[in-house]
Amino acid sequence: MDVQTQAGRPMVTGASRGVGLLTIDLGAIAANYRLLRRQAAPGACAAVVKANAYGLGLDAVAPTLWRAGARVFFVALPDEALVLRSLLPDAHIGVLGGLLPGSADTLADAAIWPVLNHLGEVAAWAGLARRIGRSPLPAFLHVDTGMNRLGLPPDERARLAADPSLLDGIDLRGIISHLACADDADSPMTAAQARTFRDALATLPIAPSSLANSSGLFRPAASGFDLARPGMALYGLNPTPERANPMRPVVTLTVPVLQVRHVDRPMTVGYGASYQVAQPAKIATIPVGYADGLLRSVSNCGVVWLAGRPAPIVGRVSMDLVTADVTGIPGDLAAPGQPVELLGPNQDADTLAKAAGTIGYEMLTGLGGRFRRQYLQTAPDDTSR
Ligand SMILES: Cc1ncc(COP(=O)(O)O)c(C=O)c1O
């Protein structure tokens, strides 16, 4: 990575020489972390940085969060934890995926804490602690309160409550659970899970409790625990879909127009001739496609923006290209080389994701490797972007 300065702002620019420009505002990520930490108070606030910090670049994002005050981080996989350990030697790192096959010794060596997801993992971690003479070894414990995905199910919780010695050899650094419906302000499931979690905690050894993800931080029913684990809201996605996004925008994606063509009926545009031209129109071809994470499901329904004006996507998104109707946009603003906004002030990742029939998480984590990446260090209180 090169470090550059532009308009007084230090920037780090990735090596890719793609035509699209993905701008990631590290100052906004830091500001979002601080907002979430205030929301979590008096509890503490971790940062979830799995999947390469939700696609935005772990090597730039993790040190930013550390400087903003985050000390506990969660990733999904052991390999992600090792990369994070090399970036943040003093961080507490939890691996949500738990003891994936063959990973236990490596995690112990790197002082990484697995999230133990079932009693088999509890026994394996305790056994390792004894074998390597490092008992007790730190770990989180995950109790399932309704996701039915990972975490101790009720029967395993009962076995553990009946025999707490199963945890001998484990230094319990926290007990976590995960919310299924926190993005839905009206869902009764959040309160139900919080109740189940409290009941489970009462039967387990005392340790810091961790329930809320980003949306959970904004749900009173999920408050009152010791450590929040937000991910998406750090990256500017909206944790409160029922109202305006309280987070600072983080991501901008612009791609220049490649070509503009004039078409008229009975012409069609793109693969499958799925778009029928109804009247004389101007079609801009833009070099971004599904290989870059622009989901094919926005074909004939999404929108891109040129100079603050919407241009409907017409025809199918192909691997490297998308076409948009720029008929109503003045020629000089829709000419080859003019920037087209896919993500930015006019359209955030949640909005584009919705048009694609998915969620902002998938949009961010799917952003491809062909964009030039530019990291901005805006001031913590900068609201200019
Ligand atoms: C166990 C766990 N905790 C926390 C998070 C962070 O959730 P969010 O990105 O919705 O804040 C995730 C994300 O999937 C998760 O799986």
The ligand as an ORCA input file, in Angstrom:
! r2SCAN-3c Opt
* xyz 0 1
  C     -22.087    -13.829     16.671
  C     -22.092    -12.481     16.027
  N     -21.964    -11.391     16.800
  C     -21.977    -10.142     16.278
  C     -22.134     -9.950     14.917
  C     -22.192     -8.540     14.363
  O     -23.475     -8.317     13.872
  P     -23.856     -6.960     13.101
  O     -22.978     -6.898     11.911
  O     -25.298     -7.164     12.736
  O     -23.633     -5.854     14.048
  C     -22.279    -11.055     14.082
  C     -22.468    -10.840     12.646
  O     -22.934    -11.621     11.893
  C     -22.252    -12.354     14.646
  O     -22.383    -13.436     13.878
*
